[in-house]
């Protein structure tokens, strides 16, 4: 549905942020974009979502070059959404319900349908209890969930999440992780995540692109990428803890901790026999 082809993006001061980038989002329903600070991840997301226009190359949507006219972008954003790292960037109203309803009202959705969608989105991010709460009374984590609910309510086909767990406590981080997994696995949305949290990327993504100084230096299945020591070191990235256990303790490479615990318990039971 959405593809970046030979895109170069240059800032106003002449800095090359992205250089000849090609990314095909049809390779998986859950894609990670990883790289150190300044690698170009946020700029890549802004180009993918039509907020920025590349200096050269194309963003292809349904096989056709993205048009940057207002009517075209309006239609495009019915299917492609983004959750920014800072929730303050996309929360505009003082009331939680009205903020989530904002995008739907702009599209002319009926109030009855808006009520259904907003309430459903709030339930899915476990935020129903502060539906009518003033936004300025919310914590950072609560604002993050409101921002996610706003995008979920739009029912986009492709969703970009820029550092979705940054600044969140472990409990809320786990909640966001579950939301990302549900969107890609159960609802079959295409979820694209950038993060410095390699455990999050490993848990929720199936395919990964490695970005370094504005260039793609590696791509592949998440299990394969995180076994490439030289690639990770050159990009300033850490190994997920499950990969470390695999390499240092000789355990099989598990995709999540539940698989590890099941394996460990099975081995213990076999030893008792």
C-alpha positions in Angstrom: 0.0 0.0 0.0 2.7 2.5 1.0 6.3 2.6 -0.2 9.3 5.0 -0.2 11.4 4.9 -3.3 14.9 6.5 -3.6 13.9 9.3 -1.2 16.4 12.1 -0.3 15.3 14.7 2.2 17.3 17.8 2.9 16.8 20.4 5.7 16.6 24.1 5.0 20.2 24.5 6.3 21.4 22.0 3.7 21.8 19.0 6.0 21.0 15.8 4.2 18.6 14.0 6.6 17.7 11.0 4.3 19.8 9.8 1.4 18.3 7.6 -1.3 16.0 5.7 1.0 13.8 2.8 -0.2 11.4 1.1 2.1 8.5 -1.2 1.2 5.8 -1.4 4.0 4.2 -4.4 2.3 7.0 -6.7 3.7 5.2 -7.1 7.0 2.3 -5.9 9.1 4.7 -4.9 11.9 7.9 -3.0 10.9 10.5 -1.5 13.0 12.7 1.5 12.1 15.8 1.5 14.3 18.9 3.7 14.6 20.7 6.0 17.0 19.8 9.7 17.7 20.1 11.7 14.5 19.8 8.7 12.2 16.8 10.2 10.5 13.9 8.2 11.9 11.5 11.1 12.6 12.3 12.7 9.3 11.6 9.4 7.6 8.2 9.2 9.3 7.3 12.8 8.3 8.1 12.1 4.7 6.1 8.9 4.7 3.0 10.6 6.1 3.2 13.6 3.7 4.1 16.2 6.4 7.4 16.7 4.5 8.0 16.5 0.8 11.2 14.8 -0.3 13.8 16.7 -2.3 14.0 13.7 -4.7 12.4 10.3 -4.9 8.8 9.4 -4.4 6.3 8.2 -1.8 4.1 5.7 -3.5 0.6 5.2 -2.2 -1.4 2.3 -3.7 1.3 2.2 -6.5 0.9 5.9 -7.4 3.1 8.9 -6.4 1.7 10.8 -3.4 0.0 14.1 -4.4 0.6 17.0 -2.0 -2.6 18.9 -2.8 -4.8 19.5 0.2 -7.7 17.4 -1.1 -5.3 14.5 -1.9 -3.6 14.7 1.5 -7.0 14.8 3.2 -7.9 11.4 1.5 -4.5 10.0 2.2 -4.8 10.7 5.9 -8.0 8.8 6.1 -5.8 5.7 5.7 -2.4 6.7 7.1 -1.9 8.1 10.6 0.9 9.0 12.9 1.4 9.1 16.7 4.2 11.6 17.5 6.7 11.1 20.2 5.4 14.1 22.1 1.6 13.8 22.6 1.4 17.6 23.0 2.0 17.8 19.3 -1.4 16.3 18.5 -3.6 17.1 21.4 -5.5 20.3 20.6 -8.6 20.3 22.8 -8.9 20.7 26.5 -11.4 17.8 26.8 -10.3 14.3 26.0 -13.5 13.2 24.2 -13.5 16.3 21.9 -9.8 15.8 21.1 -10.2 12.3 19.9 -13.4 13.3 18.0 -11.6 16.2 16.3 -10.3 14.3 13.2 -13.6 12.4 12.7 -15.6 15.7 12.8 -13.2 17.1 10.2 -14.1 14.2 8.0 -17.9 14.8 8.4 -18.5 11.6 10.4 -21.9 11.6 12.2 -22.0 12.3 15.9 -23.5 8.8 16.5 -20.7 7.1 14.7 -18.1 9.4 16.4 -19.4 8.4 19.8 -19.0 4.7 19.0 -15.5 5.1 17.6 -14.3 7.4 20.4 -15.6 5.1 23.2 -14.1 2.0 21.4 -10.7 3.7 21.0 -10.7 4.8 24.7 -11.5 1.3 25.8 -8.7 -0.2 23.7 -6.1 2.1 25.2 -7.6 1.6 28.7 -8.5 5.3 29.0 -12.3 5.2 29.2 -12.2 6.5 32.8 -10.9 9.9 31.8 -13.0 10.4 28.7 -14.4 13.7 30.0 -11.3 14.8 32.0 -9.5 18.0 31.1 -6.3 17.2 29.2 -4.1 19.4 31.3 -4.9 17.2 34.3 -3.5 14.1 32.6 -0.1 12.6 33.2 2.4 12.2 30.3 1.4 8.5 30.0 -2.3 9.3 29.9 -1.8 11.9 27.2 0.2 9.3 25.2 -2.8 7.0 25.4 -5.2 9.8 24.3 -2.9 10.5 21.3 -3.0 6.8 20.4 -6.8 6.7 20.8 -7.1 9.6 18.4 -5.3 7.7 15.7 -7.1 4.4 16.4 -10.5 6.1 16.1 -9.7 7.1 12.5 -9.4 3.4 11.6 -6.3 4.1 9.4 -4.8 1.2 7.5 -1.2 2.2 8.2 -0.1 3.6 11.5 3.2 5.2 12.4 4.4 5.3 16.0 7.4 7.5 16.7 9.0 6.4 20.1 5.6 5.3 21.4 6.9 4.3 24.9 9.4 7.2 25.5 9.0 8.6 29.0 6.5 5.9 30.1 6.6 3.7 33.2 6.9 -0.1 32.8 3.2 -0.7 33.3 2.1 1.8 30.7 4.9 0.6 28.4 3.4 -2.9 28.5 0.0 -1.5 27.8 1.3 0.3 24.7 3.1 -2.8 23.6 -0.1 -4.8 23.8 -1.9 -2.2 21.8 0.7 -2.3 19.0 0.5 -6.1 18.9 -3.3 -6.1 18.8 -3.3 -3.5 15.9 -1.0 -5.6 13.7 -2.1 -9.1 14.7 -5.8 -8.9 15.4 -6.9 -5.9 13.3 -4.4 -6.4 10.5 -3.2 -2.8 10.4 0.3 -2.1 9.1 2.1 -0.8 12.2 5.5 1.0 11.8 7.4 1.7 15.0 10.6 3.7 15.6 12.1 3.3 19.1 15.3 3.3 21.1 13.9 0.4 23.1 15.2 -2.7 21.3 13.1 -5.0 23.5 10.0 -3.3 22.3 11.1 -3.5 18.7 12.0 -7.2 19.1 8.6 -8.0 20.8 6.2 -6.2 18.4 8.0 -6.1 15.0 8.5 -8.9 12.5 10.7 -6.9 10.0 13.3 -4.2 10.7 15.1 -1.5 8.8 18.3 -0.2 10.3 18.9 3.5 9.7 22.3 5.2 10.1 23.2 8.8 9.2 20.2 9.0 6.9 20.9 5.7 5.0 19.5 2.2 5.3 22.4 -0.1 6.2 20.5 -3.2 6.9 17.0 -4.8 6.7 15.5 -8.2 7.4 13.5 -10.3 9.8 13.9 -9.0 13.4 15.5 -12.3 14.6 18.1 -12.1 11.9 19.0 -8.4 12.3 19.5 -8.6 16.1 22.0 -11.5 15.6 24.3 -9.2 13.5 26.8 -7.9 16.0 28.7 -5.7 13.6 25.6 -4.1 12.2 24.3 -3.3 15.7 27.6 -1.8 16.9 28.0 0.4 13.8 24.5 1.7 14.5 25.0 2.2 18.3 22.2 -0.3 19.1 21.8 -2.8 21.9 20.7 -6.4 21.7 17.3 -7.3 23.2 17.5 -9.2 26.4 16.1 -12.4 24.8 18.9 -12.3 22.2 21.5 -11.9 25.0 20.1 -15.0 26.7 20.3 -16.9 23.5 23.9 -15.9 22.8 25.3 -16.1 26.4 23.3 -19.0 27.9 22.8 -21.2 24.8 19.0 -21.1 25.0 17.0 -21.2 21.7 16.1 -17.8 20.4 12.7 -17.0 21.7 10.4 -14.2 20.3 8.8 -13.4 23.7 9.4 -14.1 27.4 6.4 -16.5 27.6 8.2 -18.8 25.2 11.3 -18.7 27.4 9.3 -19.5 30.5 7.5 -22.4 28.8 10.8 -23.8 27.6 12.4 -23.5 31.0 9.5 -25.1 32.8 9.4 -28.0 30.3 13.1 -28.6 30.8 12.7 -28.6 34.6 9.8 -31.1 34.3 11.8 -33.4 32.0 14.7 -33.3 34.4 12.5 -34.5 37.3 11.3 -37.6 35.3 
